[in-house]
């Protein structure tokens, strides 16, 4: 029996299979088109943030880098506005930047644990060049403030392990103006120490305290705000400078603006209604919405004598101890004896809790709202925002040639060991590669780096801290 010929499949079945194949092909093509569009969108978004490129071999300043400070003209007029809570602007104009009787205090403390392992206890962030501009944070702070006070009236408070490095970076700093605290006692003891010494040297001294490790943009607006704060401080108030918030941050404290003071010498000054602790996201957003809040950057301007009087009112034992140290300071032998006796007993407390908050409740604190840019460079995420980047690439603090990436977006890489770092298909990472240790985390969790530092200490690696 002859075999039967194969019966062809009905045309309708062939058509159905062809239709399915066509649909699959079109679907694959749509996916590829979508991937292409997403890639283009990513490039376009990255280009919005592109900045001029800067190169630096390392955030650690080269020993041969020039450290002399450029001369500033003795007379220069400037005109900078500061904002009020009701969005009104007032100009404050001075014919000279120098403010007679004004003394700058730069507290240079802390280890910057959220920037570990880049920042270490022996070489903290204020000694690093985190902007790729060839100046460390403390050098930039000195540069910014020196027009107001001159080297003769600019002081630094630091621990014994940092004094040598600070003097190397700031050769114009007089040894008489570096106040070495025997051990860390937080900001009240540091600023109080400077106030006690300066009050002995000049009973009418007005002091301004500005952290060594913060970044500021808009120097003229900054200097104008400080000049207004000095005028208010001369009237016997403790004065702070409020930063206009750019977003509802949960990482900063806030200042609620009170009524205008109405001083012609300080047209933007207001009373402080209250200080607020770091809020949650919902509360921060509500603060921003009112227009009545400013970030608390920890900048304080006041007469040295007034600060000591306020401290005596709220923390009398601490005030008494600091006054004794201040009286003995310029006698080196007596200083060492008094420090050894009193310093270990001083309370460890921030100036906000010790003086600013209770004084605000008693209507003794004023604020000058200001517009200059400010960042405390508190973690690797905030540092990344301050660095330049190529399109669709992570921010790099150091030598760009040591970092190779493929399909990597966002994040920050610190090639501090000299090794080549290669990244493939990972986004928003924080990679800090130092000669003795490596840190890898994400930008979303970089505020938790201090937890890793704690584990490093507990694991018995003090040499890496």
WOVENPE-V113012 format. One record per run of one state. SS is the DSSP state (hx for helix, st for strand, lp for the rest). FROM is the first residue (numbers start at 0). LEN is the number of residues. If there is no record, write none. Layout:
ss: (SS:SS)
from: (FROM:FROM)
len: (LEN:LEN)
This chain:
ss: (lp:hx:lp:st:lp:st:lp:st:lp:hx:lp:hx:lp:hx:lp:hx:st:lp:hx:lp:hx:st:lp:hx:lp:st:lp:st:lp:hx:lp:st:lp:st:lp:st:lp:st:lp:st:lp:hx:lp:st:hx:lp:hx:lp:hx:lp:hx:lp:st:lp:st:lp:hx:lp:st:lp:hx:st:lp:st:lp:st:lp:st:lp:st:hx:lp:hx:lp)
from: (0:10:48:77:83:88:94:101:108:112:115:124:127:136:149:150:153:159:162:169:174:177:181:185:201:205:209:214:217:218:233:237:243:252:260:262:263:265:266:268:276:280:290:292:303:314:315:328:331:345:350:361:364:370:372:375:379:385:394:396:399:402:406:411:415:420:424:428:433:437:442:458:461:464)
len: (10:38:29:6:5:6:7:7:4:3:9:3:9:13:1:3:6:3:7:5:3:4:4:16:4:4:5:3:1:15:4:6:9:8:2:1:2:1:2:8:4:10:2:11:11:1:13:3:14:5:11:3:6:2:3:4:6:9:2:3:3:4:5:4:5:4:4:5:4:5:16:3:3:1)
